[in-house]
Amino acid sequence: MRRVAVLASGRGSNLGALLAAQADYSSYRVTLAVTNIEGCGAIGLAREASVEAVCVPSRGVDRETHERAIVALLASRSIEVVCLAGYMRRLTPAFIDSLQRPILNIHPSMLPAFPGMHAQKQALEAGVRWSGATVHFVDAGLDTGPIILQEPVPVAHDDTEETLSSRILDMEHRIYPKALDIVARGAFAIQGRTVKLLT
Ligand code: GAR
């Protein structure tokens, strides 16, 4: 069973989904929640679930010092897989290299479409008929790493950013635990940019 840390900066609904689903999977347990934002929803949610929650504040701290503190924290808790779940701080290539553990991220679009901030607004502005949710490995680019799972979500003609975001969020909550289970079981092989799923 892999020990998982979830890094989150906001309300933490994806953290909640990973916690809720872990009863269905013997492959992973979320044993640590880390945030950079004091008092965010994710921290409260982790504590309610009796999961250790630690705030490593980023405000006024240089990036290198902040990331070094997180690397040390993850090592001290023997974390094996890291999940970003609404962690609104770009990780440096040095952090990603030094971690030497799989890092997953959830993004509210069908990557490579609409990377970065406000993906749902970008989708509406582009007039696409479909958007979706993607779980991918984190690399040094912005939402560019190899895709583990993604599922489409239809865009309705009268969607607002809020309604589309809410429908995509439901899909995020469904695919993130599945993708984490695949990674925790080691049921994948990366060939170039393609993640082959094994059974
Ligand atoms: C989610 O929609 C997630 O996909 C998005 O932030 C939200 C966090 O919600 N992440 C990104 O846009 C990353 N580029 P949550 O705090 O309720 O899990």
Residues whose N, C-alpha, C, O or C-beta is under 5 A from the ligand:
A	BS01	GAR	G10 R11 G12 S13 N14 L15 A85 G86 I106 H107 P108 G116
